[in-house]
Amino acid sequence: MAQQVPARSTRCYSYDILVLDASYKPTLATVQSLGRAGLRVALGECFVDCDPSLPVLAFRSRHSVRNVVFPNYATDPSGFAKAVIEFVREHPTRVVLPNSDGTIAALMQYREQFTDLGCVFALAPNSALEIANDKGRTLELARQLGIDQPKTMRIESMDDLPAIFAEFDFPFVLKPVASWADRLGHRVVPVEVINEREAVEVTRRFLDGGSLLAQEWACGRRESVTLLMVDGEVLASCVHAVYRTGPALGGVSVLRQSIPVPEDIYAASVRLAAAIGIQGPCEVEFRRDAHNRPLLMEINARLAGSVYTPVHSGVDFPLMTWQWATGLPIDHVDGYRTGVRTRWLLGDLRWLWDNQRRVGRPDSVSRTGALWTFTTEFIRTRHYDNLDWRDLGPMMVELRIIAAAIRKSRNTQATS
């Protein structure tokens, strides 16, 4: 039986929550969780990272009672923010939850206006977001806390490259200081470079969006700790290993499994989140080096795309996030099921396609090995992102997107 969440106040709200970024996986996980709990969920999208000619993933969920299209936050961030505020003004809403770095960046400075409308912004304080969203500041704080991290150097201009080449062996990683690059108008993911030519090319491209970091490449397993923090206390946690990401380096996790808590990364995650001042959900990402030493990659002060793994493992972070935002009691979650494997099929297809083109590079496998591991995963994995047998609309959208991607790849091959 679905948990029914009681109302905290007698004020008349049109919606319990407005969840933004309707094309993102954590948004669908959120609307399904809160819809099953009996809440009225509205969804918003503005087509920054999705094709407007295709249906929006979460818009097709039976749990969404209102779908809204807002202005593009990449090209008109103030127009986007004002449109969201106007929606809340016209349709009183208890909570607004952004699920991407871009929407967070566009809305942060308007936070007080939401408060004035009686609406809660379900994210950490701006002071914490400013640190968590800046990889350089995050790594500096981690260094002060004694948390291991890859060797890192900041790049402000092309003139910094000779010092980088003198300090790093190839391959190494180039990543933006902030995943959301305002000047580029899109999310930027880390890229590995294997020679000086690639390093020059990627650096020049990334500098158009601001400063970047050069970082040593770690070759071991990726592990992530998801936490719900309230006043420095951990109310819920779940740890998972990431076996594949798309893109292959630093992209979204597409195959993952809940694992027993490794004390080395758990303790470091809690110290870092508390020092930043995180309130609400966050995910702390690590990657182990060749000596099995965990190195901090980043922290995301929001629900992440991997949230399906905790949910299937018995930790409902979306519902607990709503309870935290509205001041309702949150039950401590003392444990979770381990060995729960979850897979994002579309992302895994993209990983397969990407791997076939980059065999021999870091984080790649042979073509036959990739086909084997992709195919046999259908036997090993029971839980698929976006698939809920009680809410099949989003999976139909996913299959349509997969079909469109296959047609596009065939057309590309035919014209090449």
C-alpha positions as MATLAB code, in Angstrom:
seq = 'MAQQVPARSTRCYSYDILVLDASYKPTLATVQSLGRAGLRVALGECFVDCDPSLPVLAFRSRHSVRNVVFPNYATDPSGFAKAVIEFVREHPTRVVLPNSDGTIAALMQYREQFTDLGCVFALAPNSALEIANDKGRTLELARQLGIDQPKTMRIESMDDLPAIFAEFDFPFVLKPVASWADRLGHRVVPVEVINEREAVEVTRRFLDGGSLLAQEWACGRRESVTLLMVDGEVLASCVHAVYRTGPALGGVSVLRQSIPVPEDIYAASVRLAAAIGIQGPCEVEFRRDAHNRPLLMEINARLAGSVYTPVHSGVDFPLMTWQWATGLPIDHVDGYRTGVRTRWLLGDLRWLWDNQRRVGRPDSVSRTGALWTFTTEFIRTRHYDNLDWRDLGPMMVELRIIAAAIRKSRNTQATS';
ca = [
       0.000    0.000    0.000;
       1.372    3.437   -0.957;
       2.413    5.670    1.895;
       0.108    8.683    2.277;
       1.947   11.846    3.246;
      -0.064   14.128    5.548;
      -0.314   17.845    4.854;
       1.657   20.047    7.237;
      -0.471   23.179    6.866;
      -4.033   24.101    6.021;
      -3.013   26.411    3.169;
      -4.625   25.476   -0.133;
      -1.973   24.389   -2.629;
      -2.608   23.581   -6.276;
       0.400   21.238   -6.333;
       2.516   19.557   -3.699;
       5.631   19.856   -5.852;
       6.869   21.196   -9.178;
       9.711   19.006  -10.434;
      11.832   20.529  -13.192;
      13.906   18.843  -15.916;
      11.164   16.414  -16.957;
      13.433   14.688  -19.484;
      15.886   13.664  -16.734;
      15.803   10.240  -15.068;
      15.802   11.515  -11.455;
      12.705   13.542  -12.325;
      10.838   10.449  -13.485;
      11.943    8.539  -10.377;
      10.686   11.452   -8.285;
       7.283   11.794   -9.936;
       6.675    8.044   -9.661;
       7.707    7.938   -6.001;
       5.658   10.978   -4.988;
       2.718    9.999   -7.173;
       2.538    6.605   -5.474;
       2.511    8.484   -2.152;
      -0.626   10.330   -3.232;
       0.941   13.744   -3.906;
      -0.039   16.150   -6.699;
       3.005   16.510   -8.937;
       3.518   19.088  -11.695;
       6.410   18.773  -14.143;
       8.404   21.347  -16.095;
      10.752   21.120  -19.081;
      12.456   23.609  -21.412;
      14.200   21.385  -24.004;
      17.841   22.188  -23.321;
      19.113   18.592  -23.280;
      16.336   16.772  -25.128;
      14.868   16.706  -28.633;
      11.625   18.743  -28.754;
      10.392   16.535  -31.615;
      10.254   13.534  -29.257;
       7.958   13.057  -26.243;
       9.324   14.115  -22.844;
      10.051   11.139  -20.603;
       8.246   12.089  -17.383;
       5.421   13.954  -19.174;
       4.025   10.533  -20.071;
       3.845    9.348  -16.475;
       0.359    8.744  -15.150;
       1.483   10.395  -11.902;
       1.961   13.833  -13.465;
      -1.120   16.022  -13.059;
       0.300   19.023  -14.981;
       2.999   19.343  -17.659;
       4.487   22.777  -18.320;
       6.995   24.008  -20.921;
       9.189   26.868  -19.694;
      11.604   29.169  -21.579;
      15.046   27.754  -22.337;
      17.327   28.332  -19.340;
      20.443   28.061  -21.518;
      19.511   30.996  -23.767;
      17.243   32.948  -21.403;
      17.988   32.056  -17.753;
      16.163   35.083  -16.307;
      13.131   34.406  -18.504;
      13.134   30.810  -17.339;
      13.348   31.781  -13.664;
      10.599   34.404  -13.974;
       8.340   31.900  -15.738;
       8.788   29.357  -12.923;
       8.093   32.052  -10.326;
       4.972   33.144  -12.216;
       3.760   29.539  -12.351;
       4.141   29.229   -8.568;
       2.372   32.558   -8.088;
      -0.599   31.512  -10.237;
      -0.649   27.912   -8.973;
       0.458   27.825   -5.304;
       3.030   25.054   -4.977;
       4.620   23.754   -1.774;
       7.986   22.655   -3.191;
      10.091   23.324   -6.293;
      12.746   20.715   -7.087;
      15.334   21.315   -9.860;
      17.163   18.200  -11.045;
      19.992   19.586  -13.192;
      22.951   21.894  -12.697;
      21.567   24.261  -15.332;
      18.193   24.829  -13.681;
      19.864   25.190  -10.288;
      22.227   27.856  -11.672;
      19.319   29.732  -13.249;
      17.133   29.705  -10.110;
      19.607   30.161   -7.241;
      19.536   33.960   -7.192;
      15.707   33.984   -7.131;
      15.402   31.787   -4.072;
      13.927   34.466   -1.811;
      11.130   35.126   -4.287;
      10.010   31.508   -3.963;
      10.102   31.852   -0.179;
       7.952   34.986   -0.385;
       5.376   32.939   -2.307;
       5.292   30.295    0.443;
       7.237   27.822   -1.706;
      10.248   25.782   -0.550;
      13.296   25.367   -2.791;
      14.226   21.699   -2.116;
      17.994   22.097   -2.301;
      20.946   22.864   -0.065;
      21.592   26.520    0.875;
      23.145   28.682   -1.843;
      26.397   28.877    0.136;
      26.693   25.082   -0.091;
      25.655   24.961   -3.752;
      28.352   27.476   -4.664;
      31.000   25.104   -3.305;
      29.476   21.834   -4.526;
      28.968   23.180   -8.056;
      32.589   24.337   -8.317;
      34.927   21.351   -8.624;
      37.958   23.469   -7.772;
      36.474   24.682   -4.479;
      35.208   21.197   -3.669;
      38.641   19.653   -4.165;
      40.342   22.392   -2.132;
      37.983   21.810    0.785;
      38.522   18.052    0.465;
      42.282   18.592    0.578;
      41.887   20.540    3.815;
      39.827   17.651    5.228;
      42.500   15.119    4.282;
      40.356   13.405    1.620;
      42.418   11.827   -1.154;
      41.903   13.132   -4.677;
      43.610   12.867   -8.052;
      46.550   15.151   -8.745;
      44.898   18.278  -10.129;
      46.002   21.540  -11.744;
      43.847   24.471  -12.835;
      43.987   25.818  -16.394;
      43.024   29.456  -16.999;
      44.545   29.919  -20.460;
      46.371   28.088  -23.224;
      49.625   29.403  -21.738;
      49.175   26.981  -18.819;
      49.517   23.883  -21.011;
      53.348   23.589  -20.993;
      53.274   23.270  -17.190;
      50.514   20.665  -17.479;
      52.543   18.607  -19.965;
      55.551   18.750  -17.644;
      53.486   17.545  -14.656;
      51.140   14.888  -16.117;
      51.694   11.661  -17.987;
      49.259   10.705  -20.746;
      46.455    9.835  -20.560;
      45.061   12.472  -18.242;
      41.642   14.058  -17.841;
      40.373   17.542  -18.667;
      37.168   18.659  -16.991;
      35.346   21.972  -16.563;
      35.371   23.600  -13.137;
      31.555   23.630  -13.335;
      29.607   20.932  -15.211;
      27.109   23.544  -16.374;
      28.989   26.019  -18.596;
      26.881   29.189  -18.929;
      28.878   30.564  -21.824;
      28.567   27.306  -23.764;
      24.902   26.846  -22.876;
      25.112   23.122  -22.100;
      26.485   20.537  -19.704;
      30.128   19.630  -20.259;
      31.532   16.232  -19.260;
      35.170   15.260  -18.613;
      37.316   14.129  -21.522;
      40.450   12.000  -21.519;
      43.345   13.115  -23.702;
      46.074   10.751  -24.891;
      48.509   13.172  -26.558;
      49.413   16.847  -26.785;
      47.330   17.463  -29.908;
      44.167   16.278  -28.178;
      45.016   18.237  -25.039;
      45.372   21.481  -27.015;
      42.132   20.896  -28.913;
      40.039   20.031  -25.840;
      41.531   22.824  -23.727;
      40.742   25.430  -26.367;
      37.144   24.176  -26.583;
      36.598   23.998  -22.823;
      38.100   27.438  -22.139;
      35.206   28.963  -24.094;
      33.060   27.960  -21.110;
      35.444   29.107  -18.349;
      38.298   27.617  -16.340;
      39.055   23.893  -16.380;
      41.016   21.317  -14.457;
      43.683   18.867  -15.555;
      43.531   15.691  -13.483;
      45.357   12.400  -13.377;
      43.378    9.462  -14.735;
      42.300    6.851  -12.176;
      41.725    3.400  -13.656;
      39.861    1.601  -10.855;
      36.237    1.063   -9.892;
      33.800    3.945   -9.583;
      31.808    4.111   -6.332;
      29.190    6.627   -5.251;
      27.644    7.445   -1.878;
      24.116    8.898   -1.832;
      23.191   10.718    1.370;
      20.266   12.603    2.860;
      21.746   15.185    5.218;
      19.825   17.284    7.743;
      21.743   19.599   10.085;
      24.932   17.583    9.698;
      23.227   14.258   10.442;
      22.872   11.408    7.951;
      19.242   10.257    7.822;
      19.686    7.823    4.935;
      22.494    6.494    2.775;
      23.153    4.014   -0.014;
      26.406    3.098   -1.750;
      26.666    1.690   -5.243;
      29.409    0.670   -7.649;
      29.246    2.021  -11.198;
      30.271   -0.463  -13.885;
      29.558    1.592  -16.994;
      28.950    5.266  -17.756;
      27.952    7.150  -20.862;
      30.111    8.818  -22.038;
      32.696    6.334  -20.824;
      34.631    8.871  -18.758;
      32.681   10.885  -16.218;
      29.299   10.485  -17.840;
      25.977    9.323  -16.428;
      26.029    5.884  -14.824;
      24.237    3.334  -16.995;
      24.962    0.129  -15.073;
      25.353    0.024  -11.308;
      24.906   -2.193   -8.254;
      24.292   -1.476   -4.568;
      27.207   -2.667   -2.433;
      28.009   -2.950    1.284;
      29.251    0.323    2.744;
      33.018    0.818    2.209;
      34.037    2.721    5.311;
      36.828    4.630    3.568;
      34.537    6.446    1.128;
      31.524    6.651    3.468;
      33.358    8.501    6.204;
      34.963   10.848    3.679;
      31.580   11.547    2.053;
      29.919   12.479    5.327;
      32.824   14.744    6.351;
      32.757   16.525    3.004;
      28.981   16.969    2.860;
      28.902   18.297    6.421;
      31.798   20.692    5.804;
      30.134   22.082    2.665;
      26.884   22.545    4.571;
      24.767   20.218    2.468;
      21.117   19.968    3.435;
      18.927   17.417    1.683;
      20.127   14.900   -0.916;
      23.594   14.645   -2.412;
      25.789   12.125   -4.191;
      29.551   11.922   -3.616;
      31.540   10.216   -6.385;
      34.871    8.421   -6.060;
      37.110    6.405   -8.308;
      39.802    4.056   -7.092;
      43.319    4.157   -8.486;
      45.557    1.244   -9.439;
      46.352    0.716   -5.742;
      42.657    0.633   -4.724;
      42.920    4.056   -3.086;
      39.597    5.962   -3.374;
      39.970    9.380   -5.003;
      37.268   12.032   -4.775;
      35.801   13.042   -8.135;
      32.941   15.399   -7.246;
      29.809   15.953   -5.211;
      26.349   16.619   -6.651;
      24.091   18.500   -4.240;
      20.868   17.154   -5.763;
      19.190   13.912   -6.729;
      21.335   12.103   -9.300;
      20.441    9.914  -12.257;
      21.540    6.850  -10.266;
      18.679    7.359   -7.770;
      16.919    4.270   -9.136;
      19.514    2.076   -7.426;
      18.759    3.328   -3.884;
      15.015    3.260   -4.595;
      15.118   -0.394   -5.691;
      17.404   -1.117   -2.739;
      14.825    0.182   -0.272;
      15.860    3.835    0.210;
      13.281    6.216   -1.269;
      15.343    9.394   -1.536;
      12.743   11.323   -3.614;
      10.020   10.870   -0.983;
      12.395   11.638    1.877;
      13.553   14.766    0.034;
       9.957   15.993   -0.131;
       9.417   15.192    3.540;
      12.583   17.079    4.468;
      11.625   20.103    2.337;
       8.168   20.353    3.911;
       9.340   19.780    7.489;
       7.646   16.412    7.890;
       9.242   13.686   10.025;
      11.764   11.527    8.188;
      12.365    8.008    9.383;
      16.003    7.008    9.670;
      16.948    4.300    7.192;
      19.505    2.059    8.863;
      20.238   -0.247    5.936;
      19.462   -1.236    2.367;
      19.528   -4.302    0.140;
      22.891   -4.964   -1.489;
      23.528   -6.681   -4.801;
      20.643   -4.797   -6.472;
      21.623   -4.205  -10.088;
      20.026   -1.399  -12.136;
      20.506   -0.489  -15.767;
      19.608    2.416  -18.037;
      19.032    0.692  -21.367;
      19.271    3.753  -23.616;
      22.432    4.871  -21.866;
      23.928    1.379  -22.164;
      23.202    1.381  -25.898;
      25.006    4.701  -26.169;
      27.906    3.235  -24.186;
      28.077    0.306  -26.620;
      28.053    2.593  -29.648;
      30.648    4.910  -28.112;
      32.913    2.013  -27.126;
      32.945    0.571  -30.643;
      34.411    3.844  -31.893;
      37.011    4.296  -29.160;
      38.528    0.847  -28.650;
      42.053    1.173  -27.285;
      41.395    4.385  -25.385;
      41.076    4.633  -21.586;
      37.922    3.017  -20.170;
      37.218    1.032  -23.339;
      36.977   -2.716  -23.970;
      37.306   -4.800  -27.103;
      34.397   -4.758  -29.558;
      33.559   -8.403  -28.938;
      33.904   -7.917  -25.189;
      31.527   -4.958  -25.301;
      28.911   -6.883  -27.279;
      29.182   -9.848  -24.909;
      28.854   -7.825  -21.713;
      26.001   -5.743  -23.157;
      24.023   -8.800  -24.273;
      24.565  -10.959  -21.182;
      23.459   -8.086  -18.952;
      19.854   -8.865  -19.924;
      20.248  -12.085  -17.918;
      21.881  -10.471  -14.880;
      19.799   -7.312  -14.390;
      16.180   -7.212  -13.209;
      15.693   -3.498  -12.658;
      15.694   -0.976  -15.498;
      15.637    2.801  -15.139;
      12.356    4.314  -16.379;
      10.559    0.937  -16.335;
       7.609    0.653  -13.967;
       4.989   -1.926  -14.905;
       2.380    0.266  -13.195;
       3.418    3.305  -15.255;
       4.434    2.197  -18.745;
       4.121    5.534  -20.565;
       7.726    6.655  -19.921;
       9.166    3.327  -21.089;
       7.216    3.688  -24.354;
       8.930    7.059  -24.770;
      12.301    5.455  -24.027;
      11.737    2.802  -26.703;
      10.762    5.508  -29.191;
      13.948    7.441  -28.406;
      16.000    4.256  -28.832;
      14.388    3.631  -32.226;
      15.126    7.215  -33.302;
      18.760    6.849  -32.196;
      19.146    3.610  -34.171;
      17.685    5.233  -37.302;
      20.008    8.194  -36.897;
      23.086    5.944  -36.547;
      22.100    3.981  -39.661;
      21.634    7.174  -41.655;
      25.023    8.416  -40.444;
      26.703    5.176  -41.515;
      24.952    5.256  -44.895;
      26.185    8.787  -45.652;
      29.724    8.306  -44.336;
];
